[in-house]
Amino acid sequence: MKKSYRVPLAVALVLGVTFLLLACGGSGQTKEASGLVTKANTNIDTYNSLATQILNDMKAVEAMPNDAAGFAQKSAALTKIQTKIAEEKSAVKSGKDSLTKAKAMDISSEYKTYLGLLIDSWTKRDAVSDLETSLVKTLQQLVDQAAAGTLTTEASAAYETQLNSIAAQVGTAEDTANKAQDKAQQYFKDKNLGS
């Protein structure tokens, strides 16, 4: 009897943030802070690209056959996905570092608050990447057992339950990060920081 399993797909939501250059008054450090925000924009682009690649790669893994050759393909693809998640985390860290430096500069208090809200949303993105890592590692264990021929029906069901649980946690974490991002964007609008 051929064993099959469904790979729950963790959706790596793409950030919809576009940082605007600092439009804040009264300091000699506004230009430097603007440069740091521009640098954070680069990290957003990297994160967005990686999130899209991870989503597409997970869809590709799901479509690969459940046979010896397919399991080898899945294993190689999951290793590449882990590397991309690590790169995603690196982009988040670099972006947060740039925003933290900008926030510490002599800029308006409203813009400091806005940057703090953005940093918080990026911290929540880190939680998404951590859960994605857990999902992929668990999926890798499942694939390894299937490839070795040691995956029992009970173990397959247990993995599916675990993977579904992690995927639900990813969705919740993404929702939390998106809400934090929306809060930052609303504050930006409310304080007319772009004018």
C-alpha positions as CSV (number, residue, x, y, z in Angstrom):
1,M,0.0,0.0,0.0
2,K,1.4,3.3,-1.0
3,K,1.6,5.8,1.8
4,S,0.8,9.4,1.0
5,Y,0.8,12.5,3.0
6,R,-0.3,16.1,2.5
7,V,2.3,18.8,3.0
8,P,0.6,21.7,4.8
9,L,1.8,24.9,3.1
10,A,3.0,27.6,5.3
11,V,2.2,30.9,3.6
12,A,5.1,33.3,3.7
13,L,3.2,36.5,3.4
14,V,5.0,39.2,1.6
15,L,5.4,42.5,3.5
16,G,3.5,45.3,1.9
17,V,5.6,47.9,3.6
18,T,7.4,50.6,1.7
19,F,9.3,52.8,4.0
20,L,9.2,56.4,3.1
21,L,12.3,58.5,3.5
22,L,12.3,60.5,6.7
23,A,10.2,63.6,6.5
24,C,10.9,64.7,10.0
25,G,12.0,68.0,11.3
26,G,14.7,69.6,13.2
27,S,18.0,67.8,13.3
28,G,21.4,67.5,11.7
29,Q,20.9,63.7,11.6
30,T,17.9,63.5,9.4
31,K,20.0,62.8,6.3
32,E,21.9,60.0,8.1
33,A,18.6,58.5,9.4
34,S,17.2,58.7,5.9
35,G,20.1,56.7,4.7
36,L,19.5,54.0,7.3
37,V,15.8,53.8,6.3
38,T,16.9,53.5,2.7
39,K,19.1,50.6,3.8
40,A,16.2,49.0,5.5
41,N,14.2,49.3,2.2
42,T,16.9,47.0,0.7
43,N,16.3,44.5,3.4
44,I,12.5,44.6,2.8
45,D,13.1,43.8,-0.9
46,T,15.3,40.9,0.1
47,Y,12.8,39.6,2.6
48,N,9.9,39.9,0.1
49,S,11.9,38.1,-2.6
50,L,12.8,35.3,-0.2
51,A,9.3,35.0,1.1
52,T,8.0,34.5,-2.4
53,Q,10.7,32.0,-3.2
54,I,9.9,30.0,0.0
55,L,6.2,29.9,-0.9
56,N,7.0,28.7,-4.4
57,D,9.5,26.2,-3.2
58,M,7.0,24.7,-0.7
59,K,4.4,24.4,-3.4
60,A,7.1,22.6,-5.5
61,V,7.9,20.2,-2.7
62,E,4.2,19.4,-2.3
63,A,4.0,18.5,-6.0
64,M,7.0,16.2,-6.0
65,P,6.2,12.5,-6.2
66,N,6.1,10.3,-3.1
67,D,8.6,7.7,-4.3
68,A,12.4,7.2,-3.8
69,A,13.4,9.8,-6.4
70,G,10.7,12.2,-5.2
71,F,11.9,11.9,-1.6
72,A,15.4,12.7,-2.6
73,Q,14.2,15.8,-4.5
74,K,12.0,16.8,-1.5
75,S,15.0,16.5,0.9
76,A,17.3,18.6,-1.3
77,A,14.5,21.2,-1.8
78,L,13.8,21.4,2.0
79,T,17.5,22.0,2.6
80,K,17.5,24.9,0.2
81,I,14.3,26.2,1.8
82,Q,16.1,26.2,5.2
83,T,18.9,28.2,3.8
84,K,16.4,30.8,2.4
85,I,14.6,31.0,5.8
86,A,18.0,31.7,7.4
87,E,18.6,34.4,4.8
88,E,15.1,35.8,5.5
89,K,16.0,36.0,9.2
90,S,19.3,37.8,8.3
91,A,17.4,40.3,6.2
92,V,15.0,41.0,9.1
93,K,17.9,41.4,11.6
94,S,19.7,43.8,9.3
95,G,16.6,45.8,8.6
96,K,15.8,46.0,12.4
97,D,19.4,47.0,13.1
98,S,19.2,49.9,10.6
99,L,15.8,51.1,12.0
100,T,17.2,50.9,15.5
101,K,20.1,53.0,14.6
102,A,17.8,55.5,12.9
103,K,15.5,55.6,15.9
104,A,18.5,56.5,18.2
105,M,19.3,59.6,16.1
106,D,18.2,63.1,16.7
107,I,14.9,63.0,14.8
108,S,11.3,63.9,15.7
109,S,9.7,62.0,18.5
110,E,6.8,61.0,16.2
111,Y,9.2,59.4,13.7
112,K,11.0,57.7,16.6
113,T,7.6,56.2,17.6
114,Y,6.9,55.1,14.0
115,L,10.3,53.4,13.7
116,G,9.7,51.7,17.0
117,L,6.4,50.3,15.7
118,L,8.1,49.1,12.6
119,I,10.9,47.4,14.6
120,D,8.1,45.7,16.6
121,S,6.5,44.4,13.4
122,W,9.8,43.1,12.2
123,T,10.4,41.3,15.5
124,K,7.1,39.6,14.9
125,R,8.3,38.6,11.4
126,D,11.2,36.8,13.2
127,A,8.7,34.7,15.0
128,V,7.2,33.7,11.6
129,S,10.6,32.6,10.3
130,D,11.2,30.6,13.5
131,L,7.9,28.7,13.0
132,E,8.7,28.2,9.3
133,T,12.0,26.6,10.4
134,S,10.2,24.3,12.7
135,L,7.7,23.4,10.0
136,V,10.5,22.6,7.5
137,K,12.5,20.6,10.0
138,T,9.5,18.5,10.9
139,L,8.7,18.0,7.2
140,Q,12.3,16.9,6.7
141,Q,12.0,14.3,9.4
142,L,8.8,13.0,7.7
143,V,10.5,12.8,4.3
144,D,13.6,11.1,5.8
145,Q,11.5,8.4,7.4
146,A,9.4,7.9,4.2
147,A,12.6,7.6,2.2
148,A,14.0,5.1,4.6
149,G,10.8,3.0,4.4
150,T,10.3,3.3,8.2
151,L,7.3,5.6,8.1
152,T,4.4,3.9,9.7
153,T,0.8,4.9,9.2
154,E,0.6,6.0,12.8
155,A,3.8,8.1,12.5
156,S,2.5,9.6,9.3
157,A,-0.7,10.6,11.0
158,A,1.2,12.1,13.9
159,Y,3.5,14.1,11.6
160,E,0.4,15.4,9.7
161,T,-1.1,16.5,13.0
162,Q,2.1,18.2,14.0
163,L,2.6,19.9,10.7
164,N,-1.0,21.2,10.6
165,S,-0.5,22.6,14.1
166,I,2.7,24.4,13.1
167,A,1.2,25.7,9.9
168,A,-1.7,27.1,12.0
169,Q,0.8,28.8,14.3
170,V,2.6,30.3,11.3
171,G,-0.7,31.7,10.1
172,T,-1.4,33.2,13.5
173,A,2.1,34.7,13.7
174,E,1.8,36.2,10.2
175,D,-1.5,37.7,11.2
176,T,0.1,39.2,14.4
177,A,3.0,40.6,12.3
178,N,0.7,42.1,9.7
179,K,-1.4,43.8,12.4
180,A,1.7,45.3,13.9
181,Q,2.8,46.5,10.5
182,D,-0.7,48.0,9.9
183,K,-0.5,49.7,13.2
184,A,2.8,51.3,12.2
185,Q,1.4,52.4,8.8
186,Q,-1.7,53.9,10.5
187,Y,0.5,55.8,12.9
188,F,2.5,57.1,9.9
189,K,-0.7,58.4,8.3
190,D,-2.2,59.8,11.4
191,K,0.9,61.8,12.2
192,N,1.3,63.0,8.6
193,L,4.9,61.8,8.6
194,G,5.1,61.6,4.8
195,S,4.5,65.3,4.3
